[in-house]
């Protein structure tokens, strides 16, 4: 949620629906002093990859409803917004914890499913969802992230 708040902040504060890249760099790096220029470029790239920002000819606009985002007074993002989370790894850990198995056992089960059940024609994002279903481990909260990553890996 902090990442989404960080992405929404300039649009909310400046009451704009779209902004040029240089306006966003100015907002994050110079006006708020939240991050360096390089970090702003990384933030914008990650936000685009995650589908939070749409970019057309150097003009960015949010791809989500920013009116529902509340920016706390004194908000300042931490470096955690630059950490990329791997939904497959998170699901492997979740399944291992629920089944009281090792992560390596879950990875082996996933690889076996891909190799033997689908002749290698199944991506890990889909395989981990099937394995979670088999073990009755909730995965619907990760479904969107898995789907986004699945589309990137095509």
C-alpha positions in Angstrom: 0.0 0.0 0.0 2.9 2.3 0.7 4.0 1.9 -3.0 0.5 2.9 -4.2 0.4 5.9 -1.8 3.8 7.0 -3.1 2.7 6.7 -6.7 -0.6 8.6 -6.0 1.0 11.4 -3.9 2.0 13.9 -6.6 -1.4 13.5 -8.4 -3.3 14.0 -5.2 -1.2 16.8 -3.8 -1.1 18.8 -7.1 -4.7 17.8 -8.1 -3.7 16.6 -11.5 -4.9 13.7 -13.6 -1.7 13.4 -15.6 1.9 14.7 -15.3 5.0 14.8 -17.4 8.1 12.8 -16.3 10.0 16.0 -15.4 7.2 17.2 -13.2 7.2 13.8 -11.3 11.0 14.0 -10.9 10.7 17.5 -9.6 8.0 16.5 -7.1 9.7 13.4 -5.7 13.4 14.5 -5.8 13.4 18.3 -5.4 10.1 19.4 -3.9 9.6 16.5 -1.3 13.2 15.3 -1.2 11.9 11.8 -0.9 14.4 10.2 -3.3 17.2 10.8 -5.8 16.6 11.3 -9.5 17.7 7.7 -10.2 15.3 6.4 -7.6 12.4 8.4 -9.2 13.2 6.8 -12.6 13.1 3.3 -10.9 9.9 4.2 -9.1 8.2 5.2 -12.4 9.5 2.1 -14.1 8.3 -0.2 -11.3 4.9 1.6 -11.2 4.5 1.1 -15.0 5.5 -2.6 -14.7 3.0 -3.2 -11.9 0.2 -1.4 -13.9 -0.2 1.5 -11.5 0.9 4.1 -14.0 0.2 4.4 -17.7 2.7 6.4 -19.8 2.1 7.9 -23.3 4.8 10.2 -24.9 6.3 11.1 -21.5 3.0 11.8 -19.9 2.1 9.6 -16.9 -1.4 9.1 -15.5 -2.5 6.7 -12.7 -4.2 3.5 -13.7 -6.1 3.2 -10.4 -8.6 5.4 -8.5 -6.4 7.8 -6.6 -9.4 9.4 -4.9 -9.6 6.4 -2.6 -6.0 6.9 -1.5 -5.4 8.7 1.7 -1.9 10.2 2.2 -1.1 10.4 5.9 0.2 13.7 7.2 4.0 13.7 7.2 4.1 10.7 4.9 7.5 9.8 3.5 8.1 6.5 1.7 10.8 4.2 2.9 13.3 2.3 0.8 11.0 -0.7 1.0 9.1 0.7 -2.1 12.1 -0.3 -4.2 12.1 -4.0 -3.1 10.5 -6.2 -5.7 8.4 -9.0 -4.2 8.3 -12.3 -6.0 4.7 -13.7 -5.7 5.9 -17.2 -6.6 8.4 -17.2 -3.8 5.8 -15.8 -1.4 3.4 -18.6 -2.3 6.1 -21.2 -2.0 6.8 -20.0 1.5 3.1 -19.8 2.4 2.5 -23.4 1.1 5.6 -24.7 2.9 4.4 -23.1 6.1 0.8 -24.4 5.8 2.0 -28.0 5.0 4.9 -28.0 7.4 7.2 -28.9 4.5 10.5 -27.4 3.3 10.5 -24.8 0.6 12.6 -27.1 -1.5 9.9 -29.8 -1.3 7.3 -27.3 -2.7 9.6 -26.3 -5.5 10.2 -30.0 -6.3 6.4 -30.5 -6.4 6.0 -27.5 -8.6 8.7 -28.7 -11.0 7.2 -32.2 -11.1 3.8 -30.8 -11.9 5.2 -28.6 -14.7 7.3 -31.5 -16.2 5.1 -34.5 -15.8 1.6 -32.9 -15.7 2.0 -30.4 -18.5 5.0 -31.6 -20.5 6.9 -28.4 -19.5 4.1 -26.2 -20.9 3.1 -24.6 -17.7 4.7 -21.5 -16.2 5.6 -21.4 -12.5 3.0 -18.8 -11.7 0.2 -21.1 -12.8 1.8 -24.2 -11.3 2.1 -22.6 -7.8 -1.6 -21.6 -8.0 -2.5 -25.2 -8.7 -0.3 -26.5 -5.9 -1.9 -24.0 -3.5 -5.3 -25.2 -4.5 -4.3 -28.8 -4.0 -3.1 -28.1 -0.4 -6.1 -25.8 0.4 -3.7 -22.8 0.8 -5.4 -19.4 0.1 -3.8 -17.7 -2.9 -6.5 -15.4 -4.2 -4.8 -12.3 -2.7 -1.7 -13.1 -4.8 -3.7 -13.9 -8.0 -3.4 -10.5 -9.5 0.4 -10.3 -8.9 0.8 -13.8 -10.3 -1.3 -12.9 -13.4 0.7 -9.7 -14.0 4.0 -11.7 -13.8 2.6 -14.4 -16.0 1.8 -11.9 -18.7 5.4 -10.5 -18.4 7.0 -13.9 -18.8 5.2 -14.8 -22.1 
